[in-house]
Amino acid sequence: MLYWWSKFVFLGPLMRLFCRPTIEGLENVPERGGAILASNHLAVADSFFLPLLVPRRITFLAKREYFTQPGLVGWLKKQFFTGVGQVPVDRSGGSAARAAMDTATRLLGEGKLLGIYPEGTRSPDGKLYKGKTGVARMALEAGVPVVPVAMVGTDRVNPIGSRMWRPRKIRIRIGEPIDFSRYEGMAGDRFIERSMTDEIMYDLMELSGQTYVDLYATSVKEKAARKPDPRIPDSRAG
């Protein structure tokens, strides 16, 4: 219920007024049945603008931390993210990754439209980074098409670290569905899954116009976090 109220009453009208979002290629989204919307990821706002402009309800797999914060604020966040159709998953790897895969496959089997960010995290600098192969395995295990989606301008509306959104023009471009049925029964083959993921990322690069970087965004962020601040003198003994 909150999903539709947010879309048409609480948030949607304001988002349309201040950001004038447009969408191209809406006809490429299947009208029914399970499918994966694989999008680039520039900002938290991506998960708000895409559902706003796509008529079908979209379910996103969201990191568990959005649902586990203590206190009143944490409770409100949990209610909001649950209400707008986000499903918590543990992204720590191992058995948690398998559980997330099972959740995605179940949702797709129920005919849901599933939103996925193949990069695994927001781009740290506006470039498009190497996709993780989970999206390919989901498509193979559920037997559904992958629809590439390019978000353009959300990083200017909602820059990393910003508390308030800014009124900027948003564009969404949706490409033709990619049919991977030729790989049926090959889930778990890492070479096949890498090939599929690279095909998805190529389409995202073409749609978004972003510069592609053949590195994982998570690795780039971790490296940046380890880099010493040049403003702080090095106190190590010589």
Disulfide bonds with the S-S distance in Angstrom:
none
